[in-house]
């Protein structure tokens, strides 16, 4: 599932490509991806609106419209927001769930082969309610090591599970939680309340560092993730732990362990140097 670096990359690309464009018409070939508003409401309210900006919140891509509405897309596993200038292949067009025809002849397509992602048209009130349920952004200046320590100290849950809880910290998923904990030398199964202040400092540095590096590399692609231009992310070769179960730890050489015991998700860690 696209996490903060991937959705940030998509949002930045869309902001460059479609900000200022007007939506001429909307088609919804696969209405099962819609949330909040119906296909008829999306067509009626989005057509004629101008895209004021594209940005990211948590794992969502947000398009602000000059009408006050927001188009909110959560790509999940196989979703992609693609700007079609006529060069997109027919397969991607057949996978289109929602299409926004722009006034300059291009089409902004949400394509999703498994249709596990969602597209929502939200009023300001709907957006406020949705955002209220989200935790802070880890790359915001106000997200300090002290704030992270406070999040961890208040829970007995495993530190990896806390990092991935969108109500406590927005945008982090399995890839970057795994990588941050490896960088910080922390066992993913340790309870949050057992993480000392000095360890929280290390984790904060590791988390923000890996996120910034991944954003600079335009995210991590394994199979499905692509940016708005259809390009793949370049961070995968730099992963130290995620997806490397059974291989040597890059830091100490011990065999990395893959387990589902921490939070039901695949977790990879080094039993020797993550304590």
Secondary structure, 3 states (H helix, E strand, C coil): CCCHHHHHHHHHHHHHHHCCCEEEEEECCCHHHEECCCHHHHHHHHCCCEEEEEEEECCEEEEEECCCCEEEEECCCCEEEEEECCCCCHHHHHCEEEEEEECCCCEEEEEECCCCCEEEEECHHHHHHHHHCCCEECCCCCCCHHHHHHHHHCCCCEHHHHHHCCCCEECCCHHHHHHHHHHHCCCCCCEHHHCCHHHHHHHHHHHHHHHHHHHHCCCCCCCCCCCCCCCCCCCHHHCCCCCCCCCECCCCCCEEEEECCCCCCCEEEECCCCC
